[in-house]
């Protein structure tokens, strides 16, 4: 499947560790958006930067992205 994704601005951060522990990164990004004049304008995207079959769970890297617009 191919999707067209319109250009947009994102706030992002990298989480290192198990997928189940990404919650604090999501919370921190949401808090940053609120405190710095951004509206969150869409769903969170998680980009998995390495493969759990090839690295230890503690070495997993996940990029968390919030699409935002400046208020």
SEZALUM-16263 format. One record per atom (N, C-alpha, C, O, CB): residue number from 0; residue in one letter; z, y, x; atom name. Coordinates in pm, whole numbers, always signed. Glycine has a CB too. Layout:
N
+-----+---+--------+--------+--------+----+
|   k | r |      Z |      Y |      X |  a |
+-----+---+--------+--------+--------+----+
| NUM | A |      Z |      Y |      X | CA |
...
+-----+---+--------+--------+--------+----+
END
This chain:
71
+-----+---+--------+--------+--------+----+
|   k | r |      Z |      Y |      X |  a |
+-----+---+--------+--------+--------+----+
|   0 | X |     +0 |   -117 |    +84 |  N |
|   0 | X |     +0 |     +0 |     +0 | CA |
|   0 | X |     +0 |   +124 |    +90 |  C |
|   0 | X |    +68 |   +127 |   +192 |  O |
|   0 | X |   +122 |     -1 |    -96 | CB |
|   1 | X |    -75 |   +223 |    +51 |  N |
|   1 | X |    -79 |   +352 |   +121 | CA |
|   1 | X |    -35 |   +459 |    +23 |  C |
|   1 | X |    -81 |   +463 |    -91 |  O |
|   1 | X |   -222 |   +382 |   +179 | CB |
|   2 | X |    +55 |   +547 |    +69 |  N |
|   2 | X |   +103 |   +658 |    -14 | CA |
|   2 | X |    +77 |   +788 |    +59 |  C |
|   2 | X |    +90 |   +795 |   +181 |  O |
|   2 | X |   +253 |   +642 |    -47 | CB |
|   3 | X |    +41 |   +890 |    -16 |  N |
|   3 | X |    +36 |  +1025 |    +38 | CA |
|   3 | X |   +172 |  +1089 |    +16 |  C |
|   3 | X |   +224 |  +1090 |    -96 |  O |
|   3 | X |    -77 |  +1110 |    -28 | CB |
|   4 | X |   +230 |  +1141 |   +122 |  N |
|   4 | X |   +360 |  +1209 |   +115 | CA |
|   4 | X |   +336 |  +1355 |   +149 |  C |
|   4 | X |   +291 |  +1386 |   +259 |  O |
|   4 | X |   +467 |  +1143 |   +212 | CB |
|   5 | X |   +366 |  +1445 |    +55 |  N |
|   5 | X |   +344 |  +1586 |    +85 | CA |
|   5 | X |   +435 |  +1633 |   +199 |  C |
|   5 | X |   +545 |  +1582 |   +219 |  O |
|   5 | X |   +368 |  +1672 |    -40 | CB |
|   6 | X |   +385 |  +1731 |   +273 |  N |
|   6 | X |   +465 |  +1789 |   +381 | CA |
|   6 | X |   +594 |  +1847 |   +325 |  C |
|   6 | X |   +594 |  +1911 |   +220 |  O |
|   6 | X |   +384 |  +1897 |   +456 | CB |
|   7 | X |   +704 |  +1823 |   +396 |  N |
|   7 | X |   +831 |  +1878 |   +353 | CA |
|   7 | X |   +926 |  +1887 |   +473 |  C |
|   7 | X |   +904 |  +1824 |   +577 |  O |
|   7 | X |   +893 |  +1791 |   +241 | CB |
|   8 | X |  +1029 |  +1966 |   +458 |  N |
|   8 | X |  +1132 |  +1984 |   +561 | CA |
|   8 | X |  +1243 |  +1882 |   +535 |  C |
|   8 | X |  +1277 |  +1855 |   +420 |  O |
|   8 | X |  +1189 |  +2131 |   +562 | CB |
|   9 | X |  +1299 |  +1828 |   +642 |  N |
|   9 | X |  +1410 |  +1734 |   +628 | CA |
|   9 | X |  +1523 |  +1771 |   +723 |  C |
|   9 | X |  +1501 |  +1824 |   +831 |  O |
|   9 | X |  +1362 |  +1590 |   +654 | CB |
|  10 | X |  +1644 |  +1741 |   +679 |  N |
|  10 | X |  +1759 |  +1736 |   +769 | CA |
|  10 | X |  +1771 |  +1589 |   +808 |  C |
|  10 | X |  +1760 |  +1501 |   +723 |  O |
|  10 | X |  +1893 |  +1792 |   +701 | CB |
|  11 | X |  +1793 |  +1563 |   +936 |  N |
|  11 | X |  +1803 |  +1422 |   +975 | CA |
|  11 | X |  +1907 |  +1403 |  +1085 |  C |
|  11 | X |  +1944 |  +1496 |  +1157 |  O |
|  11 | X |  +1667 |  +1371 |  +1023 | CB |
|  12 | X |  +1952 |  +1280 |  +1094 |  N |
|  12 | X |  +2046 |  +1239 |  +1198 | CA |
|  12 | X |  +2021 |  +1092 |  +1226 |  C |
|  12 | X |  +1969 |  +1019 |  +1142 |  O |
|  12 | X |  +2196 |  +1266 |  +1156 | CB |
|  13 | X |  +2060 |  +1050 |  +1345 |  N |
|  13 | X |  +2047 |   +910 |  +1386 | CA |
|  13 | X |  +2185 |   +844 |  +1378 |  C |
|  13 | X |  +2283 |   +894 |  +1432 |  O |
|  13 | X |  +1988 |   +898 |  +1530 | CB |
|  14 | X |  +2189 |   +731 |  +1309 |  N |
|  14 | X |  +2310 |   +648 |  +1303 | CA |
|  14 | X |  +2291 |   +530 |  +1396 |  C |
|  14 | X |  +2187 |   +465 |  +1394 |  O |
|  14 | X |  +2340 |   +600 |  +1157 | CB |
|  15 | X |  +2392 |   +502 |  +1479 |  N |
|  15 | X |  +2389 |   +384 |  +1565 | CA |
|  15 | X |  +2497 |   +288 |  +1517 |  C |
|  15 | X |  +2615 |   +323 |  +1513 |  O |
|  15 | X |  +2410 |   +422 |  +1715 | CB |
|  16 | X |  +2455 |   +168 |  +1481 |  N |
|  16 | X |  +2549 |    +67 |  +1435 | CA |
|  16 | X |  +2498 |     -4 |  +1312 |  C |
|  16 | X |  +2381 |    +11 |  +1275 |  O |
|  16 | X |  +2684 |   +130 |  +1406 | CB |
|  17 | X |  +2583 |    -83 |  +1248 |  N |
|  17 | X |  +2542 |   -162 |  +1132 | CA |
|  17 | X |  +2491 |    -76 |  +1017 |  C |
|  17 | X |  +2538 |    +35 |   +994 |  O |
|  17 | X |  +2659 |   -247 |  +1084 | CB |
|  18 | X |  +2393 |   -129 |   +946 |  N |
|  18 | X |  +2338 |    -58 |   +830 | CA |
|  18 | X |  +2447 |    -27 |   +727 |  C |
|  18 | X |  +2441 |    +75 |   +660 |  O |
|  18 | X |  +2228 |   -141 |   +764 | CB |
|  19 | X |  +2544 |   -114 |   +716 |  N |
|  19 | X |  +2650 |    -97 |   +616 | CA |
|  19 | X |  +2744 |    +19 |   +648 |  C |
|  19 | X |  +2827 |    +56 |   +565 |  O |
|  19 | X |  +2730 |   -224 |   +605 | CB |
|  20 | X |  +2732 |    +76 |   +767 |  N |
|  20 | X |  +2821 |   +185 |   +807 | CA |
|  20 | X |  +2750 |   +321 |   +814 |  C |
|  20 | X |  +2799 |   +412 |   +880 |  O |
|  20 | X |  +2883 |   +154 |   +941 | CB |
|  21 | X |  +2636 |   +334 |   +748 |  N |
|  21 | X |  +2559 |   +458 |   +753 | CA |
|  21 | X |  +2616 |   +566 |   +659 |  C |
|  21 | X |  +2577 |   +682 |   +670 |  O |
|  21 | X |  +2413 |   +430 |   +716 | CB |
|  22 | X |  +2705 |   +529 |   +569 |  N |
|  22 | X |  +2762 |   +622 |   +471 | CA |
|  22 | X |  +2815 |   +753 |   +527 |  C |
|  22 | X |  +2783 |   +859 |   +472 |  O |
|  22 | X |  +2872 |   +555 |   +399 | CB |
|  23 | X |  +2895 |   +753 |   +633 |  N |
|  23 | X |  +2945 |   +880 |   +686 | CA |
|  23 | X |  +2835 |   +974 |   +734 |  C |
|  23 | X |  +2850 |  +1096 |   +724 |  O |
|  23 | X |  +3040 |   +852 |   +800 | CB |
|  24 | X |  +2725 |   +920 |   +785 |  N |
|  24 | X |  +2613 |  +1005 |   +827 | CA |
|  24 | X |  +2551 |  +1072 |   +705 |  C |
|  24 | X |  +2518 |  +1191 |   +709 |  O |
|  24 | X |  +2506 |   +922 |   +904 | CB |
|  25 | X |  +2534 |   +997 |   +598 |  N |
|  25 | X |  +2480 |  +1053 |   +474 | CA |
|  25 | X |  +2571 |  +1164 |   +423 |  C |
|  25 | X |  +2524 |  +1271 |   +386 |  O |
|  25 | X |  +2464 |   +942 |   +366 | CB |
|  26 | X |  +2700 |  +1139 |   +421 |  N |
|  26 | X |  +2798 |  +1239 |   +376 | CA |
|  26 | X |  +2791 |  +1365 |   +462 |  C |
|  26 | X |  +2792 |  +1476 |   +410 |  O |
|  26 | X |  +2941 |  +1181 |   +379 | CB |
|  27 | X |  +2784 |  +1348 |   +593 |  N |
|  27 | X |  +2779 |  +1462 |   +685 | CA |
|  27 | X |  +2653 |  +1545 |   +665 |  C |
|  27 | X |  +2659 |  +1668 |   +666 |  O |
|  27 | X |  +2787 |  +1414 |   +830 | CB |
|  28 | X |  +2539 |  +1480 |   +646 |  N |
|  28 | X |  +2415 |  +1553 |   +622 | CA |
|  28 | X |  +2421 |  +1630 |   +490 |  C |
|  28 | X |  +2378 |  +1745 |   +483 |  O |
|  28 | X |  +2295 |  +1457 |   +621 | CB |
|  29 | X |  +2474 |  +1568 |   +386 |  N |
|  29 | X |  +2486 |  +1636 |   +257 | CA |
|  29 | X |  +2578 |  +1757 |   +269 |  C |
|  29 | X |  +2548 |  +1864 |   +216 |  O |
|  29 | X |  +2540 |  +1539 |   +149 | CB |
|  30 | X |  +2689 |  +1741 |   +339 |  N |
|  30 | X |  +2782 |  +1851 |   +360 | CA |
|  30 | X |  +2717 |  +1964 |   +440 |  C |
|  30 | X |  +2736 |  +2082 |   +409 |  O |
|  30 | X |  +2909 |  +1800 |   +433 | CB |
|  31 | X |  +2641 |  +1929 |   +541 |  N |
|  31 | X |  +2570 |  +2030 |   +621 | CA |
|  31 | X |  +2472 |  +2107 |   +533 |  C |
|  31 | X |  +2464 |  +2230 |   +541 |  O |
|  31 | X |  +2495 |  +1963 |   +739 | CB |
|  32 | X |  +2398 |  +2036 |   +449 |  N |
|  32 | X |  +2302 |  +2103 |   +359 | CA |
|  32 | X |  +2374 |  +2204 |   +270 |  C |
|  32 | X |  +2330 |  +2318 |   +258 |  O |
|  32 | X |  +2226 |  +1998 |   +273 | CB |
|  33 | X |  +2481 |  +2163 |   +209 |  N |
|  33 | X |  +2556 |  +2250 |   +118 | CA |
|  33 | X |  +2611 |  +2371 |   +191 |  C |
|  33 | X |  +2602 |  +2483 |   +141 |  O |
|  33 | X |  +2671 |  +2172 |    +53 | CB |
|  34 | X |  +2667 |  +2350 |   +309 |  N |
|  34 | X |  +2731 |  +2458 |   +385 | CA |
|  34 | X |  +2632 |  +2552 |   +454 |  C |
|  34 | X |  +2672 |  +2658 |   +502 |  O |
|  34 | X |  +2822 |  +2400 |   +487 | CB |
|  35 | X |  +2505 |  +2515 |   +459 |  N |
|  35 | X |  +2407 |  +2595 |   +532 | CA |
|  35 | X |  +2291 |  +2642 |   +446 |  C |
|  35 | X |  +2185 |  +2676 |   +497 |  O |
|  35 | X |  +2355 |  +2516 |   +647 | CB |
|  36 | X |  +2312 |  +2645 |   +314 |  N |
|  36 | X |  +2215 |  +2706 |   +224 | CA |
|  36 | X |  +2089 |  +2626 |   +197 |  C |
|  36 | X |  +1982 |  +2683 |   +179 |  O |
|  36 | X |  +2176 |  +2834 |   +278 | CB |
|  37 | X |  +2101 |  +2492 |   +194 |  N |
|  37 | X |  +1987 |  +2408 |   +161 | CA |
|  37 | X |  +2009 |  +2336 |    +28 |  C |
|  37 | X |  +2121 |  +2296 |     -4 |  O |
|  37 | X |  +1962 |  +2305 |   +273 | CB |
|  38 | X |  +1902 |  +2322 |    -48 |  N |
|  38 | X |  +1902 |  +2235 |   -165 | CA |
|  38 | X |  +1841 |  +2101 |   -124 |  C |
|  38 | X |  +1738 |  +2099 |    -56 |  O |
|  38 | X |  +1823 |  +2299 |   -286 | CB |
|  39 | X |  +1902 |  +1992 |   -164 |  N |
|  39 | X |  +1844 |  +1860 |   -142 | CA |
|  39 | X |  +1745 |  +1837 |   -255 |  C |
|  39 | X |  +1782 |  +1843 |   -372 |  O |
|  39 | X |  +1956 |  +1745 |   -138 | CB |
|  40 | X |  +1619 |  +1813 |   -220 |  N |
|  40 | X |  +1512 |  +1814 |   -321 | CA |
|  40 | X |  +1448 |  +1678 |   -344 |  C |
|  40 | X |  +1343 |  +1669 |   -407 |  O |
|  40 | X |  +1406 |  +1911 |   -279 | CB |
|  41 | X |  +1509 |  +1573 |   -295 |  N |
|  41 | X |  +1453 |  +1440 |   -315 | CA |
|  41 | X |  +1547 |  +1334 |   -264 |  C |
|  41 | X |  +1658 |  +1364 |   -219 |  O |
|  41 | X |  +1317 |  +1427 |   -246 | CB |
|  42 | X |  +1503 |  +1209 |   -272 |  N |
|  42 | X |  +1590 |  +1098 |   -231 | CA |
|  42 | X |  +1603 |  +1088 |    -79 |  C |
|  42 | X |  +1517 |  +1134 |     -4 |  O |
|  42 | X |  +1537 |   +968 |   -286 | CB |
|  43 | X |  +1711 |  +1027 |    -37 |  N |
|  43 | X |  +1735 |   +998 |   +104 | CA |
|  43 | X |  +1632 |   +895 |   +150 |  C |
|  43 | X |  +1595 |   +804 |    +76 |  O |
|  43 | X |  +1881 |   +945 |   +127 | CB |
|  44 | X |  +1586 |   +912 |   +274 |  N |
|  44 | X |  +1501 |   +812 |   +338 | CA |
|  44 | X |  +1573 |   +760 |   +461 |  C |
|  44 | X |  +1631 |   +838 |   +537 |  O |
|  44 | X |  +1361 |   +872 |   +376 | CB |
|  45 | X |  +1570 |   +630 |   +479 |  N |
|  45 | X |  +1624 |   +569 |   +600 | CA |
|  45 | X |  +1508 |   +506 |   +676 |  C |
|  45 | X |  +1431 |   +428 |   +620 |  O |
|  45 | X |  +1734 |   +462 |   +567 | CB |
|  46 | X |  +1495 |   +541 |   +803 |  N |
|  46 | X |  +1390 |   +487 |   +890 | CA |
|  46 | X |  +1460 |   +399 |   +993 |  C |
|  46 | X |  +1544 |   +446 |  +1069 |  O |
|  46 | X |  +1305 |   +602 |   +958 | CB |
|  47 | X |  +1423 |   +272 |   +994 |  N |
|  47 | X |  +1486 |   +177 |  +1086 | CA |
|  47 | X |  +1407 |   +176 |  +1216 |  C |
|  47 | X |  +1290 |   +138 |  +1220 |  O |
|  47 | X |  +1491 |    +33 |  +1024 | CB |
|  48 | X |  +1473 |   +218 |  +1324 |  N |
|  48 | X |  +1405 |   +244 |  +1450 | CA |
|  48 | X |  +1399 |   +123 |  +1544 |  C |
|  48 | X |  +1325 |   +124 |  +1643 |  O |
|  48 | X |  +1471 |   +357 |  +1520 | CB |
|  49 | X |  +1476 |    +20 |  +1514 |  N |
|  49 | X |  +1464 |   -103 |  +1591 | CA |
|  49 | X |  +1487 |   -221 |  +1498 |  C |
|  49 | X |  +1511 |   -203 |  +1379 |  O |
|  49 | X |  +1565 |   -104 |  +1710 | CB |
|  50 | X |  +1479 |   -339 |  +1551 |  N |
|  50 | X |  +1474 |   -461 |  +1471 | CA |
|  50 | X |  +1603 |   -541 |  +1487 |  C |
|  50 | X |  +1642 |   -573 |  +1599 |  O |
|  50 | X |  +1353 |   -548 |  +1510 | CB |
|  51 | X |  +1671 |   -573 |  +1375 |  N |
|  51 | X |  +1795 |   -650 |  +1386 | CA |
|  51 | X |  +1775 |   -790 |  +1445 |  C |
|  51 | X |  +1872 |   -855 |  +1483 |  O |
|  51 | X |  +1860 |   -662 |  +1251 | CB |
|  52 | X |  +1651 |   -836 |  +1452 |  N |
|  52 | X |  +1626 |   -965 |  +1516 | CA |
|  52 | X |  +1622 |   -953 |  +1669 |  C |
|  52 | X |  +1631 |  -1052 |  +1740 |  O |
|  52 | X |  +1494 |  -1023 |  +1466 | CB |
|  53 | X |  +1609 |   -828 |  +1717 |  N |
|  53 | X |  +1594 |   -808 |  +1862 | CA |
|  53 | X |  +1711 |   -737 |  +1929 |  C |
|  53 | X |  +1721 |   -737 |  +2051 |  O |
|  53 | X |  +1471 |   -729 |  +1887 | CB |
|  54 | X |  +1801 |   -677 |  +1850 |  N |
|  54 | X |  +1916 |   -606 |  +1908 | CA |
|  54 | X |  +2043 |   -644 |  +1834 |  C |
|  54 | X |  +2039 |   -688 |  +1719 |  O |
|  54 | X |  +1894 |   -453 |  +1904 | CB |
|  55 | X |  +2155 |   -627 |  +1902 |  N |
|  55 | X |  +2285 |   -653 |  +1838 | CA |
|  55 | X |  +2306 |   -553 |  +1724 |  C |
|  55 | X |  +2253 |   -442 |  +1727 |  O |
|  55 | X |  +2401 |   -643 |  +1942 | CB |
|  56 | X |  +2383 |   -593 |  +1625 |  N |
|  56 | X |  +2412 |   -507 |  +1510 | CA |
|  56 | X |  +2469 |   -372 |  +1555 |  C |
|  56 | X |  +2439 |   -269 |  +1493 |  O |
|  56 | X |  +2509 |   -576 |  +1414 | CB |
|  57 | X |  +2549 |   -371 |  +1659 |  N |
|  57 | X |  +2608 |   -246 |  +1708 | CA |
|  57 | X |  +2506 |   -153 |  +1773 |  C |
|  57 | X |  +2536 |    -36 |  +1796 |  O |
|  57 | X |  +2718 |   -278 |  +1808 | CB |
|  58 | X |  +2387 |   -203 |  +1802 |  N |
|  58 | X |  +2282 |   -124 |  +1866 | CA |
|  58 | X |  +2171 |    -80 |  +1769 |  C |
|  58 | X |  +2075 |    -15 |  +1810 |  O |
|  58 | X |  +2220 |   -203 |  +1980 | CB |
|  59 | X |  +2184 |   -116 |  +1642 |  N |
|  59 | X |  +2082 |    -75 |  +1544 | CA |
|  59 | X |  +2076 |    +76 |  +1534 |  C |
|  59 | X |  +2180 |   +143 |  +1536 |  O |
|  59 | X |  +2111 |   -138 |  +1405 | CB |
|  60 | X |  +1956 |   +130 |  +1522 |  N |
|  60 | X |  +1936 |   +274 |  +1507 | CA |
|  60 | X |  +1867 |   +301 |  +1374 |  C |
|  60 | X |  +1762 |   +244 |  +1344 |  O |
|  60 | X |  +1853 |   +331 |  +1626 | CB |
|  61 | X |  +1927 |   +390 |  +1296 |  N |
|  61 | X |  +1872 |   +429 |  +1166 | CA |
|  61 | X |  +1863 |   +580 |  +1161 |  C |
|  61 | X |  +1962 |   +649 |  +1179 |  O |
|  61 | X |  +1959 |   +375 |  +1050 | CB |
|  62 | X |  +1743 |   +631 |  +1134 |  N |
|  62 | X |  +1727 |   +775 |  +1113 | CA |
|  62 | X |  +1743 |   +802 |   +963 |  C |
|  62 | X |  +1669 |   +747 |   +881 |  O |
|  62 | X |  +1586 |   +827 |  +1165 | CB |
|  63 | X |  +1839 |   +885 |   +929 |  N |
|  63 | X |  +1866 |   +923 |   +790 | CA |
|  63 | X |  +1804 |  +1061 |   +766 |  C |
|  63 | X |  +1829 |  +1155 |   +842 |  O |
|  63 | X |  +2022 |   +923 |   +759 | CB |
|  64 | X |  +1723 |  +1072 |   +660 |  N |
|  64 | X |  +1653 |  +1198 |   +631 | CA |
|  64 | X |  +1683 |  +1244 |   +488 |  C |
|  64 | X |  +1676 |  +1165 |   +394 |  O |
|  64 | X |  +1500 |  +1182 |   +651 | CB |
|  65 | X |  +1715 |  +1372 |   +473 |  N |
|  65 | X |  +1729 |  +1437 |   +342 | CA |
|  65 | X |  +1617 |  +1539 |   +331 |  C |
|  65 | X |  +1609 |  +1628 |   +416 |  O |
|  65 | X |  +1871 |  +1506 |   +325 | CB |
|  66 | X |  +1529 |  +1530 |   +231 |  N |
|  66 | X |  +1432 |  +1637 |   +210 | CA |
|  66 | X |  +1505 |  +1760 |   +154 |  C |
|  66 | X |  +1583 |  +1749 |    +60 |  O |
|  66 | X |  +1317 |  +1591 |   +114 | CB |
|  67 | X |  +1477 |  +1878 |   +213 |  N |
|  67 | X |  +1551 |  +1997 |   +175 | CA |
|  67 | X |  +1458 |  +2117 |   +161 |  C |
|  67 | X |  +1346 |  +2118 |   +212 |  O |
|  67 | X |  +1660 |  +2026 |   +277 | CB |
|  68 | X |  +1508 |  +2217 |    +92 |  N |
|  68 | X |  +1444 |  +2348 |    +84 | CA |
|  68 | X |  +1553 |  +2453 |   +101 |  C |
|  68 | X |  +1663 |  +2438 |    +49 |  O |
|  68 | X |  +1368 |  +2368 |    -52 | CB |
|  69 | X |  +1522 |  +2557 |   +174 |  N |
|  69 | X |  +1618 |  +2665 |   +194 | CA |
|  69 | X |  +1637 |  +2739 |    +63 |  C |
|  69 | X |  +1539 |  +2771 |     -5 |  O |
|  69 | X |  +1572 |  +2763 |   +307 | CB |
|  70 | X |  +1762 |  +2768 |    +26 |  N |
|  70 | X |  +1792 |  +2840 |    -99 | CA |
|  70 | X |  +1744 |  +2983 |    -89 |  C |
|  70 | X |  +1759 |  +3061 |   -183 |  O |
|  70 | X |  +1944 |  +2837 |   -131 | CB |
+-----+---+--------+--------+--------+----+
END
